[in-house]
Amino acid sequence: MSEFSVAEVRDSIKEILINECVIDSELIKPEAGLIDDLGLDSMTAVSLLTSLEEKYSICLEDDLSELPETFADLVRFVSGKLTN
C-alpha cells in the first residue's frame, strides 16, 4: 500500500511542474494536456519523470511508452505505480 495519497502525488507533480519545468500554476488543471496545454517537450518530460522517480524511488520510464495525455492521467499513472 502506498504511503502517499493521490492528493499528495498530485501536489508533488504540480510542484515539480511549477518549480522545475517553469509552468504557470494557473495552467495546471486535471484536464490540461501535458504537451498541448502545458507545453512539455521531450526534454521537459524526461526531467519531470526523473524528478518523480527520485522523489518516490520508482521506475516510470520502463512502463511508459509515451507520456500520459493529461495532468490527471499522469497523477493516476504515478499513483498506480506507488500502489503496485
Secondary structure, DSSP 8 states (H G I E B T S, - for coil): --SS-HHHHHHHHHHHHHHTS---GGG--TT-BTTTTT---HHHHHHHHHHHHHHHT---GGG-SS--SBHHHHHHHHHHHHH-
